[in-house]
């Protein structure tokens, strides 16, 4: 009787092992954590043909404006800035190459664009998720930061104030170490806050952003 029970038990165990091994492979795979899936969706690398502008104090002899991108997270919002980056190359920038009190593309060639995959606030003003143009009006004492719906345009040729989503003012800061090529940087801080930082020549402008 004991041997019969042993044989029955062994048969049940063998059946259980074979049943598990024959399950579809996908049922045995572990689920990917939501956090990893979210991170995988955010491609922080520049797209083909674009570059990331780094800190650069030395003179750049390369002519032309480089196609560039900046990526970063503010809270759970993924921000992307697409722009063309000109170099100083010994020229007078502020009040010279870049005129004061005029709408500036804040780059070169096509309009600089700002894309966010979630609603954010810029300078306390709410901005829905989407793609926008980022213009500025530089002045010696303060800059106007403009977010405009018409992101697909050449320079500021087709700029219209009626398409503005928001405007805020910020104060430029003088820096000791010059930045040769126009650089955008998205800086994450605590409490779902951060900055879009624009640096060129001996000036820096910080735009407050929050999710």
C-alpha positions as CSV (number, residue, x, y, z in Angstrom):
1,X,0.0,0.0,0.0
2,X,2.9,2.3,0.9
3,X,4.6,1.7,-2.4
4,X,1.4,2.6,-4.3
5,X,1.2,5.9,-2.5
6,X,4.9,6.6,-3.3
7,X,4.2,5.9,-7.0
8,X,1.1,8.1,-7.0
9,X,3.0,10.9,-5.3
10,X,5.9,10.7,-7.8
11,X,3.5,10.7,-10.7
12,X,1.7,13.9,-9.4
13,X,5.1,15.6,-8.9
14,X,6.2,14.7,-12.4
15,X,3.0,16.0,-13.9
16,X,3.3,19.3,-12.0
17,X,6.9,19.8,-13.3
18,X,6.0,19.0,-16.9
19,X,3.0,21.4,-16.7
20,X,5.1,24.3,-15.5
21,X,7.8,23.7,-18.1
22,X,5.2,23.6,-20.9
23,X,3.7,27.0,-20.0
24,X,4.2,29.7,-22.6
25,X,7.5,31.5,-22.1
26,X,5.8,34.9,-21.8
27,X,3.8,33.7,-18.7
28,X,7.0,33.0,-16.9
29,X,8.6,36.4,-17.6
30,X,8.6,39.0,-14.9
31,X,6.7,42.2,-15.5
32,X,8.9,45.3,-16.1
33,X,8.3,47.9,-13.3
34,X,6.3,50.9,-14.3
35,X,9.2,53.2,-13.4
36,X,11.5,51.5,-15.8
37,X,8.9,51.6,-18.6
38,X,8.5,55.3,-18.0
39,X,12.2,55.9,-18.1
40,X,12.6,53.9,-21.3
41,X,10.1,56.1,-23.0
42,X,12.2,59.2,-22.4
43,X,15.0,59.3,-24.9
44,X,17.5,61.7,-23.6
45,X,19.9,61.5,-26.5
46,X,19.8,64.1,-29.3
47,X,18.2,63.0,-32.6
48,X,20.2,62.2,-35.7
49,X,22.1,65.3,-37.0
50,X,21.8,67.2,-33.7
51,X,24.3,67.7,-30.9
52,X,24.4,68.6,-27.3
53,X,26.2,71.9,-26.6
54,X,28.6,71.7,-23.7
55,X,30.3,74.3,-21.6
56,X,32.8,76.0,-23.9
57,X,35.0,78.9,-23.0
58,X,37.5,78.8,-25.8
59,X,36.9,80.5,-29.2
60,X,35.1,78.4,-31.8
61,X,36.4,78.9,-35.3
62,X,33.8,76.6,-36.9
63,X,31.5,78.8,-39.0
64,X,27.7,78.4,-39.0
65,X,25.1,77.5,-36.3
66,X,25.0,73.9,-35.1
67,X,21.7,72.0,-34.9
68,X,21.4,71.2,-31.2
69,X,19.0,69.7,-28.6
70,X,18.7,69.8,-24.9
71,X,16.7,67.2,-22.9
72,X,15.8,67.1,-19.2
73,X,13.2,66.1,-16.6
74,X,11.3,68.5,-14.4
75,X,9.4,66.3,-12.0
76,X,7.8,63.7,-14.3
77,X,7.7,66.0,-17.3
78,X,10.2,65.4,-20.1
79,X,11.3,68.6,-21.8
80,X,13.1,68.9,-25.2
81,X,14.5,72.1,-26.7
82,X,15.4,72.1,-30.4
83,X,17.5,75.0,-31.6
84,X,20.5,76.2,-33.7
85,X,23.5,77.3,-31.8
86,X,25.6,80.2,-33.1
87,X,29.1,81.0,-31.8
88,X,30.5,84.3,-30.6
89,X,33.6,84.2,-32.8
90,X,34.9,87.5,-31.5
91,X,31.7,89.4,-32.3
92,X,29.7,91.8,-30.1
93,X,26.6,89.8,-29.1
94,X,24.4,91.8,-26.8
95,X,23.2,95.1,-28.4
96,X,25.1,94.1,-31.5
97,X,24.4,90.7,-33.2
98,X,21.4,90.4,-31.0
99,X,19.4,93.6,-30.9
100,X,17.8,94.9,-27.7
101,X,14.0,95.3,-27.5
102,X,13.3,93.1,-30.5
103,X,11.8,89.6,-30.7
104,X,14.6,87.2,-31.0
105,X,14.4,83.5,-32.1
106,X,16.9,82.8,-29.3
107,X,19.0,80.7,-31.7
108,X,19.4,80.8,-35.4
109,X,17.5,79.8,-38.6
110,X,14.2,78.1,-37.6
111,X,12.3,79.0,-34.4
112,X,13.6,77.4,-31.2
113,X,11.0,74.9,-30.0
114,X,10.1,73.7,-26.6
115,X,8.3,70.4,-26.2
116,X,6.8,69.0,-22.9
117,X,4.9,65.7,-22.5
118,X,3.1,66.9,-19.5
119,X,1.4,70.1,-18.3
120,X,4.0,72.5,-16.6
121,X,4.2,76.0,-15.3
122,X,6.7,78.6,-16.5
123,X,7.2,81.5,-14.2
124,X,4.0,80.5,-12.5
125,X,2.0,80.5,-15.7
126,X,0.3,77.2,-16.7
127,X,1.3,75.6,-20.0
128,X,-0.4,72.5,-21.4
129,X,1.6,69.6,-22.8
130,X,2.6,70.2,-26.4
131,X,5.2,71.8,-28.7
132,X,5.8,75.5,-28.8
133,X,8.2,78.2,-30.0
134,X,10.4,79.9,-27.5
135,X,11.2,83.5,-28.2
136,X,12.8,86.2,-26.1
137,X,13.0,90.0,-26.1
138,X,16.4,90.8,-24.6
139,X,17.1,94.0,-22.8
140,X,20.0,95.2,-20.7
141,X,18.0,95.0,-17.4
142,X,15.4,92.3,-18.1
143,X,14.3,89.8,-20.7
144,X,10.8,88.9,-21.8
145,X,10.3,85.1,-22.3
146,X,7.7,84.2,-24.8
147,X,6.0,80.9,-25.4
148,X,4.2,80.9,-28.7
149,X,1.9,78.4,-30.4
150,X,3.5,78.8,-33.9
151,X,6.6,76.6,-33.4
152,X,7.2,75.9,-37.1
153,X,8.5,79.1,-38.6
154,X,11.7,80.7,-40.0
155,X,13.4,82.9,-37.3
156,X,10.7,85.3,-36.0
157,X,9.4,86.2,-39.5
158,X,5.9,85.0,-38.8
159,X,5.8,85.8,-35.1
160,X,2.4,87.1,-34.0
161,X,1.7,88.2,-30.4
162,X,-1.9,86.8,-30.7
163,X,-0.4,83.3,-30.8
164,X,1.4,83.8,-27.4
165,X,0.6,81.2,-24.8
166,X,2.4,83.1,-22.0
167,X,4.9,85.8,-21.3
168,X,7.1,86.3,-18.2
169,X,10.1,88.6,-17.4
170,X,13.4,87.5,-15.9
171,X,16.6,89.2,-15.2
172,X,19.8,88.3,-17.0
173,X,23.0,87.5,-15.0
174,X,26.5,88.3,-15.9
175,X,28.9,85.4,-15.7
176,X,32.7,85.4,-15.3
177,X,33.4,82.5,-17.7
178,X,32.1,83.1,-21.2
179,X,30.1,80.6,-23.2
180,X,31.2,80.4,-26.8
181,X,28.2,78.7,-28.3
182,X,24.6,79.4,-27.4
183,X,23.6,76.7,-24.9
184,X,20.3,75.6,-23.5
185,X,20.3,73.4,-20.4
186,X,17.3,71.9,-18.5
187,X,18.2,71.7,-14.8
188,X,16.2,69.6,-12.4
189,X,15.7,70.7,-8.8
190,X,13.8,69.3,-5.8
191,X,10.0,69.4,-5.3
192,X,9.2,69.0,-9.1
193,X,10.9,72.3,-9.9
194,X,13.8,73.3,-12.2
195,X,15.1,75.8,-14.7
196,X,15.6,76.3,-18.4
197,X,19.0,78.0,-18.5
198,X,20.2,79.9,-21.6
199,X,23.9,80.8,-21.7
200,X,25.8,82.8,-24.3
201,X,28.8,85.0,-24.3
202,X,28.9,86.5,-20.7
203,X,25.2,86.3,-19.9
204,X,23.0,83.7,-18.4
205,X,19.2,83.7,-18.2
206,X,17.3,81.2,-16.0
207,X,13.6,80.5,-16.6
208,X,11.7,78.9,-13.7
209,X,9.8,75.7,-14.5
210,X,7.6,73.5,-12.3
211,X,5.4,70.5,-13.0
